[in-house]
């Protein structure tokens, strides 16, 4: 490997992996980490450009002139035009959170951990301001757990947060909130009810399914996609028919990291929560792991009990100083149709989510101080379920009183995306310095922003060199990889790809209609925030591209040459 420095606001110390200059990470430790300062002012008649590329540039900054001369010869040029005729609300936020993030943070020294948090949330970081917090365990936990594992506790008298919350999440969320000035929004998502609430008695499915499918998933993405699409197709008829017919250790775990994040952002982080599963004893399969749904009839006693379970989650976090902005009703609810699914999940159909939200959960939330203002999102699954899932919910006037939006994942051409996660298909786990995963992220964000999403959330913020920890060996990649042995962490190209959006697109920005004509070899998206234009370009070709940006509202033109395989952010003031 090779170490070198590239100019930036605070230069990146690069480490090159493999035999080429293309696999580059930026190395951070207790004494040093590259950063990017806020762009306060832009000189009149100028545009500021930041570039990150396959060749090794990381937020390389330059200033060019804005011209009023119209381009007459467009041969071989990418013409990017901005029109404010129709404007929509732009991306609100970026973040990610799970047990693995906190576990990897705590493996670092205090000084290195502080730099890892500042990289995302600090003034000179990339501006994360939203967080997704799982409700109990997920595939990126070290084990299967819920907050109420006492079978038959329908009133949730034994409900308690665990060390995973108090040590690995809450302290760092609070720090991030402080770093962002209180602007972070949190939302929660469940993976599974407690196992005793499910028909299989577990949050997870069988080991046989796990061994077979995770192996195939990690080695052959085409096989996985074909397999899962086949299963979803086979279950579609069933689903359609089914819808028609039917504290004691709180201070040690997840909470400290949430509190840290809150502090780093000045309390500006917005959190949302997501359940993977109810406690296993509440499910038809008897476990949090594996396909199954809540026992009994929809909105029966188990649904009532589960609503209490979810409400208590928000109450306990509020007691620890962590307020939530929103939640998703269930993480990937369609996976609950698969009886041998490899980790925590629980089945909800669109009709079940609609009826649960309007019949029990919504009214309960509205009557509780900790949950009365929560934004509730449905689906939290793959785009192939749209628009039918949304239609089932939002065509019901009563349901719209309690459901505020839709979350989607980026798998299978996966609108806010509830999460993205790379390294889960094809080559499994981290690839240090891989640029092409950065391009995947940039293309996905541009596509989603141009289709009116309001937020984009990454899944894993910090993983170890293997891509975990994960109790089901679901190793994936992450924007930051932690090396606990050497007390350092590596900023992957994905980190910078996300930063080209999260650092410069402010919450409350308005999307500007963007059109690419001429050569059409780049992807582009643009927003306006208080008169400042922000345009992000992606060139995923092997050759450089000539680009001319035209701001129709002002008649200004910006000409630049875009490097091969790069992400570019261009900023200028409307004058």
C-alpha positions as CSV (number, residue, x, y, z in Angstrom):
1,X,0.0,0.0,0.0
2,X,1.0,3.6,-0.6
3,X,0.5,6.7,1.7
4,X,0.2,10.1,0.2
5,X,-1.5,13.5,0.7
6,X,-4.0,15.3,-1.6
7,X,-4.9,18.9,-1.1
8,X,-8.2,19.7,0.6
9,X,-9.5,21.9,3.3
10,X,-7.6,19.7,5.7
11,X,-5.8,17.2,3.4
12,X,-6.7,13.6,3.2
13,X,-4.0,11.1,4.2
14,X,-4.5,8.5,1.5
15,X,-3.8,4.8,1.7
16,X,-3.8,3.0,-1.6
17,X,-4.8,-0.7,-1.7
18,X,-4.0,-3.2,-4.4
19,X,-1.7,-2.5,-7.3
20,X,-3.5,0.5,-8.7
21,X,-4.0,4.1,-7.6
22,X,-7.8,3.6,-7.8
23,X,-8.5,1.8,-4.4
24,X,-8.0,4.8,-2.1
25,X,-9.2,5.4,1.5
26,X,-8.5,8.4,3.7
27,X,-6.9,7.4,7.0
28,X,-8.0,9.0,10.3
29,X,-6.7,8.4,13.8
30,X,-6.6,10.1,17.2
31,X,-4.4,13.0,16.1
32,X,-5.5,13.7,12.5
33,X,-8.5,13.5,10.1
34,X,-9.2,15.3,6.9
35,X,-12.2,17.6,6.9
36,X,-14.1,20.2,4.8
37,X,-15.0,23.6,6.2
38,X,-18.4,25.2,5.6
39,X,-18.7,27.4,2.5
40,X,-19.8,30.7,4.0
41,X,-19.5,33.1,1.1
42,X,-19.2,32.9,-2.7
43,X,-17.6,35.9,-4.5
44,X,-19.9,37.7,-7.0
45,X,-19.6,36.3,-10.5
46,X,-17.9,33.2,-9.2
47,X,-18.8,29.5,-8.7
48,X,-17.1,27.2,-6.2
49,X,-16.5,23.6,-7.3
50,X,-15.7,20.5,-5.2
51,X,-14.5,17.3,-6.9
52,X,-14.0,13.7,-5.7
53,X,-12.9,11.1,-8.3
54,X,-11.6,7.7,-9.0
55,X,-8.2,9.2,-9.6
56,X,-8.0,10.2,-5.9
57,X,-9.4,13.7,-5.5
58,X,-11.4,14.1,-2.3
59,X,-13.5,17.4,-2.1
60,X,-10.8,19.2,-4.2
61,X,-11.9,22.8,-4.2
62,X,-11.6,25.4,-7.0
63,X,-13.2,28.7,-8.0
64,X,-14.3,29.5,-11.6
65,X,-16.1,32.5,-13.2
66,X,-19.8,32.6,-14.0
67,X,-20.4,33.9,-17.6
68,X,-23.4,35.7,-19.2
69,X,-22.3,34.6,-22.7
70,X,-24.6,32.0,-24.2
71,X,-23.1,28.9,-25.6
72,X,-23.8,28.7,-29.4
73,X,-21.8,25.5,-30.3
74,X,-23.1,22.6,-28.2
75,X,-21.4,19.8,-30.2
76,X,-20.0,17.2,-27.8
77,X,-21.1,19.2,-24.7
78,X,-23.4,18.2,-21.9
79,X,-25.9,21.0,-21.5
80,X,-27.4,21.2,-18.0
81,X,-30.3,23.6,-17.7
82,X,-32.0,24.7,-14.5
83,X,-35.6,25.9,-14.4
84,X,-37.5,27.1,-11.4
85,X,-40.9,26.8,-13.1
86,X,-41.7,23.9,-10.8
87,X,-39.9,23.5,-7.5
88,X,-40.4,20.8,-4.9
89,X,-39.0,20.3,-1.4
90,X,-35.5,18.7,-1.6
91,X,-33.6,16.3,0.5
92,X,-34.0,17.0,4.2
93,X,-31.4,14.8,5.7
94,X,-28.8,12.0,5.8
95,X,-27.8,9.6,8.5
96,X,-27.7,5.9,9.6
97,X,-27.6,4.0,12.9
98,X,-27.7,0.5,14.3
99,X,-26.1,-1.6,17.0
100,X,-23.0,-2.3,14.9
101,X,-22.3,1.5,14.6
102,X,-22.0,1.9,18.4
103,X,-20.1,-1.4,18.9
104,X,-17.4,-0.2,16.4
105,X,-17.3,3.3,17.9
106,X,-16.6,1.9,21.4
107,X,-13.8,-0.2,20.0
108,X,-11.8,3.0,19.3
109,X,-10.0,5.2,21.7
110,X,-11.9,8.3,23.0
111,X,-9.9,10.7,20.8
112,X,-10.3,8.6,17.6
113,X,-14.0,8.0,18.4
114,X,-14.5,11.8,18.7
115,X,-13.0,12.3,15.2
116,X,-15.2,9.5,13.8
117,X,-18.3,11.3,15.1
118,X,-17.1,14.7,13.9
119,X,-16.6,13.3,10.4
120,X,-20.4,12.9,10.1
121,X,-21.8,15.5,12.5
122,X,-19.1,18.1,13.2
123,X,-19.0,21.6,11.7
124,X,-16.2,20.4,9.3
125,X,-17.9,17.0,8.7
126,X,-20.3,16.1,5.9
127,X,-23.5,17.4,7.6
128,X,-25.5,14.3,8.7
129,X,-28.7,15.4,10.4
130,X,-31.1,12.5,10.4
131,X,-31.0,9.1,12.1
132,X,-32.8,5.8,11.8
133,X,-32.8,3.8,15.0
134,X,-33.9,0.2,15.1
135,X,-36.5,-0.8,17.6
136,X,-34.7,-3.8,19.3
137,X,-32.4,-6.1,17.5
138,X,-31.6,-6.4,13.8
139,X,-29.2,-8.4,11.5
140,X,-26.5,-6.0,12.7
141,X,-26.9,-6.8,16.3
142,X,-24.7,-9.4,18.1
143,X,-27.7,-11.5,19.1
144,X,-31.5,-11.7,18.9
145,X,-33.2,-9.6,21.6
146,X,-36.4,-7.6,22.3
147,X,-37.4,-5.3,25.1
148,X,-40.0,-7.6,26.5
149,X,-39.0,-11.2,26.4
150,X,-41.4,-12.4,29.1
151,X,-44.1,-14.4,27.3
152,X,-47.6,-13.3,28.0
153,X,-46.7,-9.9,29.3
154,X,-49.5,-8.2,27.4
155,X,-49.3,-5.0,29.4
156,X,-45.5,-4.7,28.8
157,X,-44.8,-4.4,32.5
158,X,-41.3,-5.9,32.0
159,X,-40.4,-3.6,29.1
160,X,-36.9,-2.3,29.5
161,X,-34.2,-0.9,27.2
162,X,-31.0,-2.8,27.1
163,X,-27.3,-2.2,27.2
164,X,-27.4,-2.1,23.4
165,X,-29.4,1.1,23.6
166,X,-27.7,2.6,26.6
167,X,-24.1,2.0,25.6
168,X,-24.0,1.8,21.8
169,X,-26.7,4.3,20.7
170,X,-28.1,6.9,23.0
171,X,-24.8,8.6,24.1
172,X,-23.7,9.1,20.5
173,X,-27.0,10.3,19.3
174,X,-26.9,13.0,22.0
175,X,-23.4,14.0,20.9
176,X,-24.5,14.2,17.3
177,X,-27.4,16.4,18.3
178,X,-25.0,18.8,20.0
179,X,-22.7,18.9,17.0
180,X,-25.5,19.8,14.6
181,X,-27.1,22.4,16.8
182,X,-30.2,20.2,17.5
183,X,-31.1,19.8,13.8
184,X,-31.0,16.0,13.7
185,X,-34.3,14.1,13.1
186,X,-34.6,10.6,14.4
187,X,-37.0,7.9,13.1
188,X,-37.5,4.4,14.4
189,X,-38.2,1.1,12.6
190,X,-39.1,-2.3,14.0
191,X,-37.7,-5.5,12.5
192,X,-39.7,-8.0,14.5
193,X,-42.1,-8.3,17.4
194,X,-40.8,-10.3,20.4
195,X,-40.7,-14.0,19.4
196,X,-43.4,-15.0,21.9
197,X,-45.8,-12.8,19.9
198,X,-45.1,-14.6,16.6
199,X,-46.4,-18.0,15.3
200,X,-42.8,-19.4,14.9
201,X,-41.8,-18.3,18.5
202,X,-38.7,-16.5,17.2
203,X,-37.6,-13.1,15.8
204,X,-35.6,-15.1,13.1
205,X,-36.2,-18.1,10.8
206,X,-34.4,-21.4,10.4
207,X,-30.6,-21.9,10.3
208,X,-31.1,-24.1,7.2
209,X,-32.6,-21.2,5.2
210,X,-29.9,-18.8,6.5
211,X,-27.0,-21.1,5.5
212,X,-28.4,-21.6,2.0
213,X,-29.5,-18.1,1.2
214,X,-26.8,-16.0,2.8
215,X,-24.2,-18.1,1.0
216,X,-26.0,-17.7,-2.3
217,X,-26.6,-14.0,-1.7
218,X,-22.9,-13.3,-0.9
219,X,-21.6,-15.2,-4.0
220,X,-24.2,-14.5,-6.7
221,X,-26.3,-11.4,-6.8
222,X,-28.3,-12.6,-9.8
223,X,-29.2,-15.8,-7.9
224,X,-30.4,-13.7,-5.0
225,X,-32.5,-11.3,-7.0
226,X,-34.0,-14.1,-9.0
227,X,-34.8,-16.1,-5.9
228,X,-36.3,-13.3,-3.9
229,X,-38.3,-12.0,-6.9
230,X,-39.6,-15.5,-7.5
231,X,-40.7,-15.7,-3.8
232,X,-42.4,-12.4,-3.9
233,X,-44.2,-13.3,-7.1
234,X,-45.4,-16.6,-5.6
235,X,-46.6,-14.9,-2.5
236,X,-48.4,-12.1,-4.4
237,X,-51.6,-14.0,-4.9
238,X,-51.6,-15.1,-1.2
239,X,-50.9,-11.5,-0.1
240,X,-53.8,-10.1,-2.2
241,X,-56.2,-12.7,-0.8
242,X,-54.9,-12.2,2.8
243,X,-55.4,-8.4,2.6
244,X,-58.9,-8.9,1.3
245,X,-59.9,-11.4,4.1
246,X,-58.1,-10.3,6.8
247,X,-34.4,0.2,32.4
248,X,-32.2,-1.1,34.6
249,X,-29.2,-1.1,32.3
250,X,-30.4,1.8,30.1
251,X,-27.5,4.0,30.8
252,X,-24.8,1.7,29.3
253,X,-25.6,1.0,25.7
254,X,-27.1,2.4,22.5
255,X,-28.2,5.7,24.2
256,X,-24.7,7.1,24.8
257,X,-23.9,7.3,21.1
258,X,-27.2,8.9,20.2
259,X,-26.5,11.5,23.0
260,X,-23.0,12.1,21.6
261,X,-24.4,12.7,18.1
262,X,-27.0,15.1,19.5
263,X,-24.3,17.1,21.3
264,X,-22.1,17.2,18.2
265,X,-24.9,18.7,16.1
266,X,-26.2,21.0,18.8
267,X,-29.4,18.9,19.1
268,X,-30.2,19.3,15.3
269,X,-30.4,15.6,14.5
270,X,-33.8,14.2,13.5
271,X,-34.3,10.6,14.5
272,X,-36.7,8.0,13.3
273,X,-37.2,4.5,14.6
274,X,-37.9,1.2,12.8
275,X,-39.0,-2.1,14.2
276,X,-37.7,-5.3,12.8
277,X,-39.9,-7.6,14.9
278,X,-42.2,-7.7,17.9
279,X,-41.0,-9.9,20.8
280,X,-41.0,-13.5,19.5
281,X,-43.7,-14.7,21.9
282,X,-46.1,-12.3,20.2
283,X,-45.6,-13.7,16.8
284,X,-47.1,-16.7,15.0
285,X,-43.7,-18.3,14.5
286,X,-42.6,-17.8,18.1
287,X,-39.4,-16.0,17.3
288,X,-38.2,-12.5,16.3
289,X,-36.2,-14.2,13.6
290,X,-38.0,-15.6,10.6
291,X,-41.3,-15.1,8.8
292,X,-44.4,-14.7,10.8
293,X,-46.9,-12.1,12.0
294,X,-48.5,-11.0,15.2
295,X,-50.8,-13.6,16.7
296,X,-54.5,-13.3,16.5
297,X,-56.8,-11.1,14.4
298,X,-55.6,-7.8,13.1
299,X,-56.1,-5.2,15.9
300,X,-56.8,-8.0,18.4
301,X,-55.1,-8.3,21.8
302,X,-51.6,-8.9,20.4
303,X,-51.8,-5.8,18.2
304,X,-53.0,-3.8,21.2
305,X,-50.0,-5.1,23.2
306,X,-47.6,-4.4,20.4
307,X,-48.8,-0.8,20.2
308,X,-48.0,-0.5,23.9
309,X,-44.6,-2.0,23.3
310,X,-43.8,0.6,20.5
311,X,-45.1,3.5,22.6
312,X,-42.9,2.4,25.6
313,X,-39.8,2.5,23.3
314,X,-40.3,6.2,22.6
315,X,-41.2,6.9,26.2
316,X,-37.9,5.3,27.4
317,X,-35.8,7.1,24.9
318,X,-37.5,10.4,25.8
319,X,-36.5,9.8,29.5
320,X,-32.9,9.5,28.3
321,X,-33.0,12.8,26.5
322,X,-33.6,11.5,23.0
323,X,-36.7,12.8,21.1
324,X,-37.8,11.2,17.9
325,X,-39.0,12.9,14.7
326,X,-40.7,9.8,13.2
327,X,-40.9,6.0,12.7
328,X,-41.6,3.4,10.1
329,X,-44.2,0.9,10.9
330,X,-42.1,-2.1,10.0
331,X,-38.8,-2.8,8.4
332,X,-39.2,-4.8,5.1
333,X,-42.7,-6.1,6.0
334,X,-42.9,-8.3,2.8
335,X,-40.0,-10.4,4.1
336,X,-42.3,-11.7,6.8
337,X,-44.0,-13.8,4.2
338,X,-40.9,-15.9,3.9
339,X,-41.0,-18.6,6.6
340,X,-37.3,-19.3,6.5
341,X,-36.1,-15.6,6.4
342,X,-32.6,-15.4,7.9
343,X,-33.1,-12.7,10.6
344,X,-35.6,-10.6,12.5
345,X,-38.7,-9.7,10.5
346,X,-42.5,-9.6,10.8
347,X,-45.2,-9.7,8.2
348,X,-47.5,-6.7,7.6
349,X,-49.4,-6.2,4.4
350,X,-50.5,-2.7,3.2
351,X,-54.0,-3.4,4.6
352,X,-52.6,-4.6,7.9
353,X,-50.5,-1.4,8.2
354,X,-53.4,0.8,7.3
355,X,-55.8,-0.9,9.8
356,X,-53.2,-1.0,12.6
357,X,-52.2,2.6,12.1
358,X,-55.8,4.0,12.1
359,X,-57.3,1.5,14.5
360,X,-54.8,1.2,17.4
361,X,-51.3,2.7,17.0
362,X,-52.2,6.1,15.6
363,X,-54.8,7.0,18.3
364,X,-52.5,5.7,21.0
365,X,-49.6,7.8,19.7
366,X,-51.7,10.9,19.5
367,X,-52.7,10.6,23.1
368,X,-49.1,10.2,24.4
369,X,-46.7,13.1,25.1
370,X,-43.7,11.2,23.7
371,X,-45.3,10.1,20.4
372,X,-48.1,12.7,19.6
373,X,-46.0,14.5,17.0
374,X,-44.3,11.5,15.4
375,X,-44.2,11.3,11.6
376,X,-45.3,7.8,10.7
377,X,-44.1,6.2,7.4
378,X,-45.5,3.1,5.8
379,X,-44.0,0.4,3.6
380,X,-40.2,0.8,4.4
381,X,-39.6,-1.9,1.7
382,X,-38.7,-2.2,-1.9
383,X,-40.0,0.0,-4.7
384,X,-41.8,-2.8,-6.5
385,X,-44.6,-2.5,-3.9
386,X,-45.5,1.0,-5.2
387,X,-47.9,2.4,-6.0
388,X,-50.3,-0.3,-4.7
389,X,-49.1,-0.1,-1.1
390,X,-49.4,3.7,-1.0
391,X,-52.8,3.6,-2.6
392,X,-54.1,1.1,-0.1
393,X,-53.2,3.4,2.8
394,X,-53.7,6.9,1.4
395,X,-57.0,6.2,-0.3
396,X,-58.4,5.7,3.2
397,X,-59.2,9.2,4.8
398,X,-59.0,7.8,8.3
399,X,-55.6,6.3,7.8
400,X,-54.2,9.5,6.4
401,X,-54.8,11.1,9.8
402,X,-52.1,8.9,11.2
403,X,-49.7,8.0,8.3
404,X,-47.5,10.8,6.9
405,X,-45.5,9.3,4.2
406,X,-43.8,6.3,2.5
407,X,-40.3,4.9,2.9
408,X,-38.6,2.8,0.3
409,X,-35.4,0.8,0.1
410,X,-33.0,1.0,-2.9
411,X,-32.9,-2.8,-3.5
412,X,-34.5,-3.9,-6.8
413,X,-34.3,-0.5,-8.3
414,X,-35.1,1.0,-5.2
415,X,-38.8,7.2,-2.6
416,X,-37.6,9.0,1.4
417,X,-35.4,5.9,0.8
418,X,-35.6,4.4,4.3
419,X,-32.1,3.0,3.8
420,X,-29.4,2.2,1.4
421,X,-26.7,-0.4,1.9
422,X,-24.0,-1.5,-0.5
423,X,-21.7,-4.6,-0.3
424,X,-24.8,-6.7,0.3
425,X,-24.9,-8.2,-3.1
426,X,-22.2,-9.4,-5.5
427,X,-18.9,-9.2,-3.6
428,X,-20.0,-9.4,0.0
429,X,-18.6,-7.0,2.7
430,X,-16.2,-4.1,2.4
431,X,-13.9,-3.4,-0.5
432,X,-11.4,-0.9,0.8
433,X,-11.1,2.1,-1.6
434,X,-13.7,0.9,-4.1
435,X,-14.8,3.9,-6.2
436,X,-17.7,2.2,-8.0
437,X,-19.8,1.8,-4.9
438,X,-19.4,5.5,-4.4
439,X,-20.9,6.0,-7.9
440,X,-23.8,3.6,-7.0
441,X,-24.6,5.9,-4.1
442,X,-24.3,9.1,-6.1
443,X,-26.5,7.8,-8.9
444,X,-29.1,6.6,-6.4
445,X,-29.3,9.9,-4.6
446,X,-29.5,11.9,-7.8
447,X,-32.3,9.7,-9.2
448,X,-34.3,9.8,-6.0
449,X,-33.8,13.6,-5.6
450,X,-35.1,14.1,-9.1
451,X,-38.1,12.0,-8.2
452,X,-39.1,14.2,-5.2
453,X,-37.8,12.2,-2.2
454,X,-37.5,14.2,0.9
455,X,-34.6,12.4,2.6
456,X,-31.9,9.8,2.0
457,X,-30.6,7.6,4.8
458,X,-27.6,5.3,4.7
459,X,-27.7,2.1,6.8
460,X,-24.3,1.4,8.3
461,X,-22.2,4.4,9.5
462,X,-19.3,2.4,11.0
463,X,-18.4,-1.2,10.3
464,X,-15.3,-3.3,11.1
465,X,-13.0,-4.5,8.4
466,X,-15.1,-7.7,7.9
467,X,-18.3,-5.6,7.5
468,X,-19.9,-6.4,10.9
469,X,-20.6,-7.2,13.6
470,X,-23.6,-9.1,12.4
471,X,-25.1,-12.1,14.3
472,X,-26.2,-13.7,11.0
473,X,-23.0,-13.1,9.0
474,X,-24.7,-10.6,6.7
475,X,-21.4,-8.7,6.1
476,X,-21.7,-5.5,4.0
477,X,-19.8,-2.3,3.2
478,X,-19.9,1.1,5.0
479,X,-18.8,4.7,4.3
480,X,-16.4,4.4,7.2
481,X,-14.5,1.2,8.1
482,X,-13.1,0.9,11.7
483,X,-9.8,-0.8,12.5
484,X,-9.8,-1.3,16.2
485,X,-6.4,-3.0,16.3
486,X,-4.6,0.1,15.0
487,X,-7.1,2.6,16.5
488,X,-7.8,4.2,13.1
489,X,-10.7,4.4,10.6
490,X,-10.9,4.6,6.9
491,X,-13.1,6.9,4.9
492,X,-14.3,5.0,1.9
493,X,-15.1,6.7,-1.4
494,X,-18.8,6.2,-0.5
495,X,-18.3,8.7,2.4
496,X,-17.3,11.5,-0.1
497,X,-20.0,10.6,-2.6
498,X,-22.6,11.1,0.1
499,X,-20.8,14.2,1.4
500,X,-21.2,15.9,-2.0
501,X,-24.9,16.1,-1.2
502,X,-25.2,16.1,2.6
503,X,-22.6,18.8,3.1
504,X,-24.0,21.3,0.6
505,X,-27.8,20.6,0.3
506,X,-29.4,22.2,3.3
507,X,-32.6,21.0,5.0
508,X,-35.4,23.1,3.6
509,X,-33.9,23.5,0.1
510,X,-36.2,23.5,-2.9
511,X,-35.5,21.2,-5.8
512,X,-35.0,22.9,-9.2
513,X,-36.0,21.1,-12.3
514,X,-32.9,20.0,-14.1
515,X,-32.5,18.8,-17.7
516,X,-29.4,17.4,-19.4
517,X,-29.3,17.9,-23.2
518,X,-26.6,17.6,-25.8
519,X,-24.2,14.7,-25.2
520,X,-26.2,13.6,-22.1
521,X,-23.3,11.7,-20.6
522,X,-23.7,13.1,-17.0
523,X,-26.4,12.8,-14.3
524,X,-27.4,16.0,-12.5
525,X,-29.6,17.4,-9.8
526,X,-30.0,20.9,-8.4
527,X,-31.6,22.8,-5.5
528,X,-32.0,26.3,-4.3
529,X,-31.5,27.4,-0.7
530,X,-32.0,31.1,0.2
531,X,-30.6,32.1,-3.2
532,X,-27.7,29.8,-3.3
533,X,-27.7,27.2,-6.1
534,X,-26.2,23.8,-5.5
535,X,-25.8,21.4,-8.5
536,X,-24.4,17.9,-8.2
537,X,-23.0,16.1,-11.2
538,X,-22.0,12.5,-11.7
539,X,-19.7,11.3,-14.6
540,X,-19.5,7.6,-14.5
541,X,-17.7,7.3,-17.9
542,X,-14.0,6.6,-18.6
543,X,-13.5,9.9,-20.4
544,X,-13.8,13.5,-19.2
545,X,-17.0,15.5,-20.1
546,X,-17.4,19.1,-21.1
547,X,-20.4,20.6,-19.2
548,X,-22.2,23.9,-19.6
549,X,-24.6,24.8,-16.8
550,X,-27.3,27.3,-17.7
551,X,-29.4,29.0,-14.9
552,X,-32.6,30.1,-16.8
553,X,-33.6,32.4,-13.9
554,X,-30.5,34.6,-14.2
555,X,-29.1,33.8,-17.7
556,X,-25.8,32.8,-16.1
557,X,-23.6,30.1,-17.6
558,X,-20.9,28.0,-16.0
559,X,-18.5,26.0,-18.2
560,X,-16.3,23.2,-16.7
561,X,-14.6,20.0,-17.7
562,X,-15.6,17.1,-15.5
563,X,-13.0,14.3,-14.7
564,X,-13.7,10.7,-15.6
565,X,-15.5,8.8,-12.9
566,X,-16.1,11.7,-10.5
567,X,-18.7,13.4,-8.4
568,X,-18.8,17.2,-8.6
569,X,-20.7,19.8,-6.5
570,X,-21.0,23.3,-8.1
571,X,-22.3,26.2,-5.9
572,X,-23.1,29.8,-6.9
573,X,-25.3,32.7,-5.8
574,X,-28.4,33.8,-7.7
575,X,-27.7,37.4,-8.6
